[in-house]
């Protein structure tokens, strides 16, 4: 049986809600960017830079980045606990699952930090 030690939240219901809420945030961000691109067909670097230099857009982008990290973590955790089992890969399943989750966590953290650096210019 898989325990919730490395899970993002406390139960399956919280994971389910996290996936739905973050999906809505990501959809809103995508729709906004798509609308902005469609309404500005002759978009140049100056306009794009001006959009992302405003505080509200940086905060919206940061919210989308946090939502992406949460959404990805819950998804990868679910995949690892569903498919990296003793039945699927044998007695090393716990170690493989831990290494997979650790690698996912490290990559997601690095990409999140990189995204913050890009957004806020650190």
N, C-alpha and C positions, 0 to 999 in steps of 0.2 A: 504494500500500500504506500502511496506517495503522500508525504506530509506537506504542510503548507509553510515550511520553514523559509523557503526562498521565494514564496509568493509575494506579489506586490501588495495585495490586500488580505483581508482576513478570511474571506470565504468566496465561494463561487459566485454568489449574488453580487458582491462588491466588484469582482472581476468583470462580470457581465455588465454592470452599470458603468464601470470605468471604460470598457470598450465602447459602449454606446455614446457616452458623453464625449469622449475624446474623438470619436468618429464625427460627431456633430460639429465640434470645434474645427477639425481638419476640413470638413466639407465647407463650412462657412468661409474659412481662409482660402480654399481653392476657388470657390465661387467668386469671392471678392477679387482675387488676382485675375481670374479669367475675365470677369466683367471689366476690370481696369484695362486689361490688354485689348479687349474688343472695343472699348470706348476710346482708346488712344492708339489708333492703328499706326501713326507715325511717331511712336514712342522712341525717345532717344535717351542716352545715358543721363543727361541732366534731369529730365523728368523722373526717371526711375530712381535716381539718387535722391531727388527732392522728396519723393514719396516715402522712401525708407529712412529719411533723416527726421521725419516727424515723430514725436514721442508716441502718439497713439498707434502708429504703424509698427514701431519697434516693440511696443507692448503686445500688440496683436500677434506679431511674428513670434515673440517670445512665448506667448500662450500657445501658439500652434506648435512650437518646438517642444514645449513641455508635454503637450497632448500627444505629439508624435512619439516621444520617448516612453510615455506611459502605455500608449497603444501598442507599441512594438514590444515592450517588456512583457505585457500580459499575453500577447500573441505568442511570443517565443517561449515563454514559460509553459503555456498550454501545449504547444507543440512538443516540447521536451518531455513533459509529464505524460502525454498521450502516446508518444511513439518511441521514446527511449526507455523501454521497460525491460524487465528480465525476460519476458517472453520474446521480445523482438531482438535483443542483442546479447542476452545471456547474463552471467553473474556479474559482469562489470557495469551493469546499467546505472547503478548509483554514481559511480565515479565518472562515467561518460556524461551522464545528465548534469552532474555538478560542473564538470569542465565546460560543457556546452553553455550552461547558464552563466558561468563566470565569464566566458569569452564574450557572450552576448552583452552582459552587463558592462564589461570594460569597453567594448566597441561603442555601445550606446552612450556611455558617459563621455567618451572621447569626442564623439560626434556632437553631443549636446554642448560641451565646452567650446568646441570649435564654432558651432552656430552662435553661441553667445558672443564669442570674440568677433565674429563677422558682424553681428547686429550692432553691437555697442562699441566696436572699434578698439578693443583692448589689445 
